[in-house]
Amino acid sequence: MKQPPLIPAVLVRRYKRFLADVILADGQQITVYCPNTGAMTGCADPGSRVWLSQSNNPKRKYQYTWELVETGEGHRVCVHSALANKITEEAIENGFVKELQCYSTLKKEVKYGAEKSRIDILLENEMEKCFIEVKSVTLLEQRDDNTAIGFFPDAVSERGSRHLRELIHMVEQGHRAVLLFCVLHTGIKSVAPAYHIDSVYAVTLKEAIKAGVEVLVYGADISKEKIEIVRGLTFNASV
């Protein structure tokens, strides 16, 4: 996915979930839109280098959107979580996600399930439907053995648990169901369920896997010019 021209800034603070104050290169402090509903642990430290996109829509209250951050360890993170769907879609269409080939059509945001959800991506061929839920992963934690692991979710997510229940229901109906973790943090090499943050989600994920829901993990290269999935990563359900 190609990035629009991005503007560098320095983060002052993130607050009220959807807002952040930053300082531009000319010293001006402004408020920008933060497109991330999670806790953003490790991705919103004051003083961090950030990059913004600019909108020309006069109806927008906040002209700038926070897109990227560089962590203290030098890792790049895409904080615009909604982009995970587009990045994953491009990777599927370009043939990079080998497990999700051999489908003739790709649809987005299709209504489905018993709990009135929308599936991120629906793949179909003459024989099968494949329901794909995409989750953006940006939480990196160092474990006692110094391994760096990405965890999902980074905050309690009832919506995430609901999506897992919907995927289980799709498997029960005879369809294929996939949970795809799109890792948008260049320091993350493997992903695990965050039992310590949302035990309900972690337990539901375990039930989903037992029911036949597949889990895929893919990591992206992130730059000011583009973001693209380039590697498969490891999923560790037992961490």
C-alpha positions in Angstrom: 0.0 0.0 0.0 1.5 3.3 -1.1 1.5 6.1 1.5 0.4 9.6 0.8 3.0 12.3 1.4 3.7 12.2 5.2 4.6 15.1 7.4 7.1 14.6 10.3 6.3 15.7 13.8 7.0 15.0 17.5 4.4 13.5 19.8 3.4 15.6 22.8 0.6 13.4 24.1 -2.3 11.1 23.0 -5.6 11.6 24.8 -9.4 11.0 24.6 -8.6 8.0 22.5 -9.0 9.8 19.2 -6.8 12.9 19.7 -3.1 13.7 19.9 -1.0 16.8 20.3 2.1 17.0 18.2 4.8 19.6 17.4 5.5 20.2 13.7 9.0 20.9 12.3 8.3 24.7 12.4 7.6 24.5 16.2 3.8 24.8 15.9 1.8 22.6 18.2 -1.4 21.2 16.7 -4.1 18.6 17.6 -4.4 15.7 15.2 -6.8 12.8 14.7 -5.6 9.4 16.2 -7.2 6.5 14.2 -6.7 3.9 16.9 -9.1 2.8 19.6 -6.7 0.6 21.5 -4.4 1.3 24.4 -1.4 1.9 22.0 1.0 0.7 24.8 4.6 1.5 23.7 3.4 3.3 20.6 2.4 6.7 22.1 5.3 7.7 24.3 5.8 11.5 24.5 8.7 12.7 22.4 8.4 10.0 19.8 8.9 10.8 16.1 5.6 10.5 14.3 4.3 11.0 10.8 1.0 12.6 9.7 -1.1 12.6 6.6 -3.0 15.7 5.6 -6.6 16.0 4.4 -7.9 18.7 2.1 -11.5 18.1 3.2 -12.7 21.5 4.6 -15.4 19.7 6.6 -12.9 17.8 8.7 -12.4 19.2 12.2 -8.8 17.9 12.3 -6.8 18.4 9.1 -4.0 15.9 10.0 -4.1 12.2 10.8 -1.5 10.4 12.8 -0.2 7.5 10.7 3.2 6.2 11.9 5.4 6.3 15.0 9.0 5.3 15.6 9.6 3.6 19.0 12.5 4.3 21.3 14.1 1.0 20.0 13.9 2.3 16.4 10.9 0.2 15.2 8.3 1.6 12.9 4.6 1.1 13.8 1.5 1.9 11.8 -1.0 3.2 14.3 -3.8 3.6 11.7 -5.4 0.3 12.6 -8.1 0.4 9.9 -5.3 0.1 7.2 -4.7 -3.5 8.2 -7.7 -4.5 6.1 -6.4 -2.8 3.0 -2.8 -4.0 3.5 -4.1 -7.6 3.9 -6.4 -7.3 0.9 -3.5 -6.2 -1.3 -1.3 -9.1 -0.1 -4.0 -11.6 -0.9 -4.6 -10.1 -4.4 -0.8 -10.1 -5.0 -0.6 -13.8 -4.2 1.6 -13.3 -1.1 -0.7 -15.0 1.4 -0.3 -18.5 0.0 -2.9 -20.0 2.3 -5.6 -17.8 0.8 -5.2 -18.3 -3.0 -7.4 -20.3 -5.4 -10.4 -18.0 -4.8 -12.1 -16.2 -7.7 -13.8 -13.3 -5.9 -12.9 -11.0 -3.0 -15.6 -9.0 -1.2 -15.2 -6.5 1.7 -17.4 -5.6 4.7 -20.1 -8.2 4.0 -22.9 -8.6 6.5 -22.9 -12.1 8.1 -23.4 -14.1 11.2 -25.9 -14.4 14.0 -24.7 -11.3 15.9 -25.1 -8.9 12.9 -21.4 -8.5 12.2 -19.5 -7.6 9.0 -16.7 -9.8 7.8 -13.5 -7.9 6.8 -12.8 -10.1 3.8 -14.9 -12.8 2.1 -13.3 -15.0 -0.5 -15.3 -17.3 -2.7 -14.9 -19.9 -5.4 -17.3 -22.5 -6.8 -16.7 -24.8 -3.9 -16.1 -22.7 -0.8 -16.6 -19.5 1.1 -13.7 -18.3 3.3 -14.5 -15.7 6.0 -11.5 -13.7 7.1 -11.3 -11.5 10.1 -8.3 -9.1 10.1 -6.7 -7.8 13.3 -4.0 -5.2 13.6 -1.2 -6.1 16.1 1.0 -3.3 17.5 1.6 -4.3 21.2 5.2 -5.5 21.7 6.3 -6.9 25.1 9.6 -8.2 26.3 9.3 -11.5 28.2 11.5 -12.8 31.0 13.8 -14.6 28.5 14.2 -11.4 26.4 12.0 -12.6 23.6 9.9 -9.9 21.9 6.3 -11.0 21.4 3.3 -9.2 19.9 0.1 -9.6 21.8 -3.6 -9.1 20.8 -5.7 -7.4 22.0 -3.9 -4.5 23.7 -7.2 -3.6 25.5 -10.3 -5.5 26.5 -12.2 -6.2 23.3 -15.8 -7.5 23.5 -16.1 -6.8 19.8 -13.1 -9.1 19.1 -14.7 -11.9 21.1 -17.9 -11.4 19.2 -16.0 -11.8 15.9 -14.5 -15.0 17.1 -17.9 -16.4 17.9 -19.1 -15.5 14.4 -16.1 -17.3 12.9 -16.9 -20.4 15.0 -20.5 -20.2 13.7 -19.2 -20.1 10.1 -17.1 -23.2 10.6 -20.2 -25.0 12.1 -22.1 -24.1 8.9 -19.4 -25.8 6.8 -17.5 -22.7 5.7 -13.8 -21.9 6.0 -13.0 -19.3 8.7 -9.6 -17.5 9.2 -8.3 -15.0 11.8 -5.4 -13.1 10.3 -3.2 -11.1 12.5 -1.7 -8.3 10.4 1.4 -7.2 12.4 2.1 -3.5 11.9 5.1 -3.2 14.2 8.5 -4.0 12.7 9.9 -5.3 16.0 7.3 -8.1 16.4 8.4 -11.6 15.3 5.6 -13.7 16.8 2.1 -13.2 18.1 0.2 -14.6 21.1 -3.2 -14.1 22.7 -3.1 -11.5 25.5 -4.4 -13.5 28.4 -3.1 -10.9 30.8 -5.2 -8.2 29.1 -8.4 -9.8 28.0 -8.7 -13.4 29.3 -12.2 -13.7 27.7 -10.8 -13.0 24.2 -7.9 -15.4 24.8 -10.2 -18.2 26.0 -12.6 -17.6 23.1 -9.7 -17.8 20.6 -8.6 -21.1 22.1 -12.2 -22.3 21.6 -12.2 -21.0 18.0 -9.0 -22.8 17.1 -10.4 -26.0 18.6 -13.6 -25.5 16.5 -11.5 -25.3 13.3 -10.9 -21.5 12.9 -7.5 -21.1 11.2 -5.0 -18.5 12.5 -2.5 -16.8 10.2 0.1 -14.2 11.2 1.8 -11.9 8.7 4.2 -9.0 9.3 4.7 -5.9 7.2 7.6 -3.6 6.2 6.7 -0.1 7.1 8.2 3.1 5.6 7.1 6.6 4.9 6.5 5.6 1.3 4.6 2.3 1.6 3.4 -0.5 3.9 3.3 -4.0 2.6 3.1 -7.6 4.0 6.4 -9.3 3.4 6.7 -12.2 5.8 4.9 -14.9 7.6 5.3 -14.9 11.4 4.7 -17.4 14.2 1.5 -17.8 16.3 2.1 -19.1 19.8 -1.1 -20.0 21.5 0.6 -21.2 24.7 2.4 -18.0 25.8 
